[in-house]
């Protein structure tokens, strides 16, 4: 049984709060408030970074292997997975466009390193979004589908890049140490991301004002390098300290979401044969005895039962009845 993990990511389904995670190299779903996890995808290959589709009926995740990594599309209704139409030996960081028909990802298809690509799922057509020197990583569309954010990694370090609709890409912030995992707040007012420091990762946000404002959110231990999941504008989910953590936007602390994942099937215990024992009846009285009670407590009814008769034959209780006139036994 697993109740946590070292490096697993989570995403929350907005319609019901269900949490998908990539625990123990497989894909699991946890109820909104925690509880028993259900494994919905397993493979000989490690499966990473699941993301709910906008309608909550499908999942994107990455299957890793020695030959590279492949983006798969998992249909929850048919419980089947297939390649997501991405023609590349190495693709990563998949994310959904809010229309549910397109996915954005990072892929190495040319000599320029990792570039951003987009694929239309119904037709399978793909097109390149960036071609800058270095690597473009971890893209994320805004909730309205108009703005795109990603991480650029080159000789100058790391930068958080933002392309608003109809405008050229601009640098939101730059750092010498790694930046990763950008995510949009649903109202588009800010971005969360992770910054690597000598002490560990820090969860920060950049408020998209003029000028932009940077604020720290959390320094919890063992923050996992994966985007924060925002089911709504007031709550975020992420993994830290080997747990799923939930945090209100204005809260000072996060709280754990507890779960149990049965990695190995739990075998039912073998049936136990319980030997029935009966006390021997020694010298039973002959005839019928009626014990007439003022009130009776039998451990079954809620409270005492008034005016009851306990009928005994052959040394055993045969009935418990309401008091009545009896002429067929000895009344005690």
Secondary structure, 3 states (H helix, E strand, C coil): CECCCCCCCEEECCCCCCEEECHHHCEEEECCCCEECEEEECCCCCEEEEEECCCCCEEEEEEEECCEEEEEEEECCCCEEEECCCCCCEEEEEEECCCCCEEEEEEEEECCEEEEEEEECCCCCEEECCCCCCEEEEEEECCCCCCEEEEEEECCEEEEEEECCCCCCEEEEEECCCEEEEEECCCCCEEEEEEEECCEEEEEEEECCCCCEEEEEECCCCCCCCCCEEEECCEEEEEECCEEEEEECCCCCCEEECEEECCCCCCCCCCCCCCCCCCCCCCCCCCEEEEEEEEECCCCCCCCEEEEEEEEECCEEEEEEECCCCCCCEEC
